[in-house]
């Protein structure tokens, strides 16, 4: 509700550059509102108040352009120009106002009425108007102040609505992304599992990196980690698709070259651009846990950590290309010995491509191996080891890592890290 001018100083609000544009909707705006006099008194800070007048809703719709900031609507306006079938009597006596609010969702709206109709004026604000004015108290000074306040209030309302919608979208996306993260299926394997995941995108839960671990009925434990090139939501979605496809194909009995060839077909059909590719590492651990089959598709080799010996990378020679690069590619399935007690560290290049200090030198696989060796000697294992690895990589980089990062640690035996 407007406050009489003598009770309140002129408001200090930020006006649009070039002044405000007011659209007056009244059946006789040149009469009771005295538009010429109003135009002379509604200037502020040297900026003019531009005024347009409409005698009905049809004219108002024609004059309602993007440069209109505020609408002054006479609530007693005859219902001319309302859509066919719109109610104009009780309880929809504010149908004209509702129609204007639908036509002008981004403009401030002031309701104009008689002082004797205060209840209807208050209802207009509840319906959506920013304020109301009494016709008998109206002058240029009061109108100028009310318009500027209404415009700023509308801006605040729109900003709050956008913030609320953004928060709701963020919450919905977070719930969706949490649901897409994998749940390892290792019951009965006796293996320990830990993972850390950090997307490169700001405020995201998922990136282009993906991983999964399952145990099939024959007792074999299958673990996979991969990386889709790029960092956007499309890459994150493709990573989820590849992970789900890998799990389904693994349970269907595929492995090695046959599995990766099928995943390449999935990638080729689902990617948004022909230049998109994905690296992948799969490890199939035998039921007795002492050996494994290794397949590399352009991905860095896992790090094997065993008690009493220095950590070392699994063989990287003889691997195949990244998925999506070469048609009819092959990915050899290589057998590796693990031993009785061991830990296997699988990772994406986000772990090894961070900088070391202020220069351009990258950590690399050699630097990562030295880092893990030192922390294992300090007695770190499992979750603590992964936390320490990620924390030191970030510290060496000097700032937050920009690439997606996924790290898995799978272990067997009481003596394994």
C-alpha positions in Angstrom: 0.0 0.0 0.0 1.3 3.5 -0.8 2.3 5.9 1.9 1.3 9.6 1.5 4.1 11.7 0.2 4.5 13.9 3.3 5.2 10.9 5.5 8.1 9.5 3.4 11.2 10.9 1.7 11.8 10.3 -2.0 13.1 6.7 -2.4 16.6 6.0 -3.6 16.4 3.3 -6.2 18.3 2.4 -9.3 16.3 3.3 -12.4 17.0 1.7 -15.8 19.3 3.8 -17.9 17.1 6.1 -20.0 14.2 6.2 -17.5 11.0 4.3 -17.0 8.1 3.5 -19.3 4.6 3.4 -17.8 1.6 1.9 -19.6 -1.7 3.3 -18.3 -4.7 1.1 -18.9 -7.9 3.2 -18.2 -11.0 3.8 -20.3 -10.4 7.6 -20.0 -6.7 8.1 -19.0 -6.6 11.8 -20.1 -9.4 12.6 -17.7 -8.9 11.7 -14.1 -5.2 11.0 -14.3 -4.2 14.2 -16.1 -1.4 12.6 -18.1 0.3 15.9 -19.3 0.7 17.1 -15.7 1.8 13.6 -14.6 4.5 13.6 -17.3 6.0 16.8 -15.9 6.2 15.6 -12.3 7.3 12.0 -12.7 10.9 12.6 -13.7 13.7 11.4 -11.4 17.5 11.9 -11.5 17.1 13.7 -14.8 15.5 10.6 -16.5 12.1 11.1 -18.0 9.0 9.0 -17.3 7.6 7.9 -20.7 3.9 7.3 -20.6 1.7 5.3 -22.9 -2.1 5.1 -22.6 -4.6 2.4 -23.5 -8.4 2.6 -23.3 -8.9 -1.2 -23.2 -7.1 -4.5 -23.0 -6.9 -4.8 -26.8 -4.9 -1.5 -27.1 -2.9 -2.5 -24.0 -1.7 -5.7 -25.6 -0.6 -3.8 -28.7 1.3 -1.2 -26.6 2.9 -3.8 -24.2 6.4 -4.1 -25.5 9.6 -5.2 -23.8 10.6 -1.6 -22.9 7.5 -1.2 -20.6 8.6 -1.3 -17.0 5.3 -0.7 -15.1 1.6 -0.9 -15.8 -1.0 1.2 -14.0 -4.3 -0.6 -14.3 -7.7 0.8 -13.5 -9.6 -2.0 -11.7 -12.9 -0.5 -12.9 -11.9 -0.9 -16.5 -14.7 -2.4 -18.6 -14.1 -6.0 -19.6 -13.3 -5.3 -23.2 -10.6 -7.5 -24.8 -10.8 -10.4 -22.3 -10.4 -13.8 -23.9 -13.8 -15.4 -24.8 -15.2 -17.3 -21.9 -13.3 -15.4 -19.2 -15.4 -14.8 -16.1 -15.9 -11.1 -15.1 -18.3 -11.4 -12.2 -17.7 -12.7 -8.6 -15.7 -14.5 -7.6 -13.5 -13.5 -10.7 -14.1 -9.8 -10.4 -10.3 -9.3 -10.8 -10.3 -11.2 -14.1 -8.9 -8.1 -15.9 -6.0 -7.9 -13.5 -5.3 -11.6 -13.8 -5.3 -11.3 -17.6 -2.9 -8.4 -17.4 -0.6 -10.4 -15.1 -0.5 -13.2 -17.6 0.2 -10.8 -20.5 3.0 -9.0 -18.5 4.8 -11.6 -16.3 8.0 -9.4 -16.2 6.4 -6.0 -15.7 5.4 -4.4 -12.4 1.7 -3.8 -12.0 0.0 -1.1 -10.0 -3.8 -1.4 -9.3 -5.8 1.9 -9.4 -9.1 2.0 -7.5 -11.3 4.2 -5.4 -10.6 4.7 -1.7 -13.9 3.2 -0.8 -12.9 -0.1 -2.5 -9.9 -0.8 -0.2 -10.7 -4.4 0.3 -10.7 -5.0 -3.5 -7.3 -3.1 -3.7 -5.8 -5.4 -1.1 -7.1 -8.4 -2.9 -5.4 -7.1 -6.1 -2.0 -7.3 -4.3 -2.7 -10.8 -3.1 -3.5 -11.8 -6.7 -0.1 -10.5 -7.9 -0.1 -6.7 -8.2 3.0 -5.0 -6.7 1.0 -2.3 -5.0 -2.3 -0.3 -5.3 -3.1 3.4 -5.4 -6.3 5.3 -4.5 -7.5 7.5 -7.3 -8.6 10.4 -5.0 -5.1 10.6 -3.4 -3.1 10.4 -6.7 -0.7 13.0 -7.8 2.6 13.0 -9.8 4.8 12.7 -6.7 2.9 9.8 -5.2 2.7 8.0 -8.5 6.4 8.5 -9.3 7.4 7.0 -5.9 5.0 4.1 -6.2 6.1 3.2 -9.8 9.8 3.2 -8.8 9.1 1.0 -5.8 6.9 -1.3 -7.7 9.6 -1.8 -10.4 12.3 -2.6 -7.8 9.9 -4.9 -6.0 9.1 -6.8 -9.2 12.9 -7.1 -9.9 13.4 -8.6 -6.5 10.5 -11.0 -6.9 11.8 -12.2 -10.3 15.3 -12.6 -8.9 14.0 -14.6 -5.9 11.9 -16.8 -8.2 14.9 -17.5 -10.4 17.0 -18.3 -7.4 14.4 -20.7 -6.1 14.0 -22.4 -9.4 17.8 -22.7 -9.7 18.0 -24.3 -6.3 15.2 -26.7 -7.1 16.9 -27.7 -10.4 20.2 -28.1 -8.5 18.5 -30.4 -5.9 16.8 -32.4 -8.6 20.0 -32.8 -10.5 21.9 -33.8 -7.4 19.3 -36.5 -6.6 19.5 -37.7 -10.2 23.3 -37.8 -10.2 23.6 -39.5 -6.9 21.2 -42.2 -8.2 23.5 -42.7 -11.2 26.6 -43.3 -9.2 27.5 -47.0 -9.1 26.9 -49.4 -6.2 29.7 -52.0 -6.1 28.4 -55.6 -6.1 31.1 -57.5 -4.3 29.2 -59.7 -1.8 31.1 -63.0 -1.2 34.3 -61.9 -2.8 36.3 -61.1 0.3 37.8 -58.0 -1.4 38.0 -54.6 0.1 36.8 -51.6 -2.0 37.2 -47.9 -1.7 36.6 -45.1 -4.2 37.0 -41.3 -4.5 35.3 -39.3 -7.2 35.6 -35.5 -8.0 34.0 -34.0 -11.1 35.8 -31.2 -12.8 32.6 -29.2 -13.5 31.7 -26.6 -10.8 28.8 -27.7 -8.6 28.4 -31.0 -10.4 28.3 -34.5 -8.9 29.1 -36.4 -12.1 31.8 -35.9 -14.7 33.0 -37.8 -17.7 34.8 -40.3 -15.6 33.0 -43.5 -14.7 33.7 -46.8 -12.8 32.0 -49.9 -11.6 32.7 -53.2 -9.9 30.7 -56.4 -9.9 31.0 -60.1 -9.0 29.5 -62.6 -11.4 28.1 -66.0 -10.4 31.3 -67.8 -11.3 33.1 -65.8 -8.6 35.1 -63.6 -10.9 35.3 -59.9 -9.8 35.1 -57.5 -12.7 36.3 -53.9 -12.2 36.3 -51.1 -14.7 37.3 -47.4 -14.8 37.0 -45.1 -17.8 37.1 -41.5 -19.0 35.0 -39.8 -21.7 37.0 -36.9 -23.3 35.5 -33.5 -22.3 33.9 -32.1 -19.1 30.3 -31.2 -19.9 27.0 -32.7 -19.0 26.8 -34.6 -22.3 30.1 -36.3 -21.5 28.8 -37.2 -18.0 25.7 -38.7 -19.5 27.7 -40.7 -22.0 29.9 -42.0 -19.1 26.8 -43.2 -17.3 25.6 -45.0 -20.4 28.9 -46.7 -20.9 29.0 -47.8 -17.3 25.5 -49.3 -17.3 26.2 -51.0 -20.7 29.4 -52.5 -19.2 27.6 -53.9 -16.2 24.9 -55.4 -18.4 27.4 -56.9 -20.8 29.5 -58.3 -18.0 26.6 -60.0 -16.4 25.7 -61.4 -19.9 29.1 -63.1 -19.9 31.1 -60.8 -22.2 34.7 -59.8 -21.4 37.9 -58.6 -23.0 37.9 -57.8 -26.7 34.3 -58.8 -27.3 33.0 -56.6 -24.4 35.1 -53.5 -25.5 34.1 -53.9 -29.1 30.4 -53.8 -28.1 31.0 -50.8 -25.8 32.6 -49.0 -28.8 29.4 -49.6 -30.8 27.4 -48.1 -27.9 29.7 -45.1 -27.8 29.5 -44.6 -31.6 25.7 -44.6 -31.5 25.3 -42.4 -28.3 28.0 -39.7 -28.7 27.0 -36.2 -29.7 30.1 -35.7 -31.9 32.2 -38.1 -33.9 35.3 -36.7 -32.3 34.2 -37.9 -28.8 36.1 -40.9 -27.5 36.6 -42.7 -24.2 39.5 -44.5 -22.5 38.8 -47.6 -20.5 40.6 -50.1 -18.2 39.0 -53.4 -17.3 40.4 -56.0 -14.8 38.8 -59.4 -14.3 40.0 -60.9 -11.0 40.0 -64.7 -10.9 37.8 -66.4 -8.2 40.9 -67.3 -6.2 42.0 -63.7 -6.3 45.6 -64.6 -7.3 45.5 -63.5 -11.0 43.6 -61.3 -13.3 43.0 -60.4 -16.9 43.8 -56.9 -18.0 42.4 -54.9 -20.9 43.5 -51.3 -21.7 41.8 -49.1 -24.2 44.0 -46.0 -24.3 43.9 -45.9 -20.5 46.7 -45.7 -18.0 47.6 -49.0 -16.4 46.6 -49.7 -12.7 49.2 -49.6 -9.9 49.8 -52.9 -8.1 50.9 -52.6 -4.4 52.1 -55.7 -2.6 53.6 -56.2 0.9 57.4 -56.4 0.8 57.9 -55.0 -2.7 57.8 -51.6 -4.3 54.5 -50.5 -6.0 54.6 -50.9 -9.7 52.4 -50.3 -12.8 50.8 -53.3 -14.5 52.0 -53.9 -18.1 50.9 -51.2 -20.4 52.4 -52.4 -23.6 50.1 -54.1 -26.1 47.0 -52.3 -25.2 44.4 -51.1 -27.7 43.2 -47.6 -28.7 40.6 -45.6 -26.9 37.0 -46.5 -27.7 35.6 -44.5 -30.7 38.9 -43.8 -32.4 39.4 -46.7 -34.8 36.8 -48.9 -36.4 37.5 -52.7 -36.1 40.0 -52.1 -33.3 41.2 -55.0 -31.1 41.9 -54.9 -27.4 44.2 -57.8 -26.2 43.3 -59.5 -22.9 46.5 -59.9 -20.9 46.9 -62.2 -17.9 48.7 -60.7 -14.8 49.8 -62.3 -11.5 48.6 -60.6 -8.4 49.7 -62.9 -5.5 48.2 -63.7 -2.2 48.0 -60.2 -0.7 47.7 -57.1 -2.9 46.0 -53.8 -3.5 45.2 -52.5 -7.0 44.9 -48.8 -7.6 42.8 -47.8 -10.7 42.6 -44.1 -11.7 41.7 -41.7 -14.4 44.2 -39.2 -15.9 42.8 -36.5 -13.6 45.0 -38.0 -10.9 48.2 -37.8 -12.9 47.8 -34.7 -15.1 47.8 -32.1 -12.3 50.8 -29.8 -12.1 53.7 -30.1 -9.7 54.5 -26.6 -8.4 54.3 -23.4 -10.4 55.9 -24.8 -13.6 54.4 -26.8 -16.4 55.6 -30.2 -15.2 52.9 -32.8 -14.6 52.8 -35.4 -11.9 52.6 -38.3 -14.3 52.5 -42.0 -13.5 56.0 -41.9 -12.2 55.2 -39.1 -9.7 52.0 -40.9 -8.7 53.9 -44.1 -8.0 56.4 -42.3 -5.9 53.7 -40.5 -4.0 51.8 -43.8 -3.3 55.0 -45.6 -2.3 55.8 -42.9 0.3 52.3 -43.0 1.8 52.2 -46.8 2.0 55.5 -46.7 3.9 53.8 -44.3 6.3 51.3 -47.0 7.0 48.3 -45.6 5.2 45.7 -48.1 3.8 42.3 -48.2 2.3 40.2 -45.0 2.7 43.0 -43.1 4.4 45.4 -43.9 1.6 42.9 -42.7 -1.1 42.2 -39.5 0.8 45.9 -38.8 1.3 46.6 -39.4 -2.4 43.9 -37.1 -3.6 44.8 -34.4 -1.1 48.5 -34.4 -2.0 47.7 -34.3 -5.8 45.6 -31.2 -5.2 48.2 -29.6 -3.0 50.9 -30.2 -5.6 48.7 -28.7 -8.3 48.4 -25.5 -6.2 44.7 -25.1 -6.9 41.6 -27.2 -7.5 41.9 -29.8 -10.2 40.1 -28.8 -13.3 39.8 -32.4 -14.8 37.4 -35.1 -13.6 39.1 -37.5 -11.2 38.1 -41.1 -10.2 40.3 -43.4 -8.1 39.5 -46.9 -7.0 41.4 -49.2 -4.5 40.6 -52.9 -4.5 42.5 -55.0 -2.0 42.9 -58.7 -0.9 44.6 -60.1 2.2 45.1 -58.8 5.7 48.6 -57.5 4.9 47.6 -55.5 1.8 47.4 -51.7 1.9 
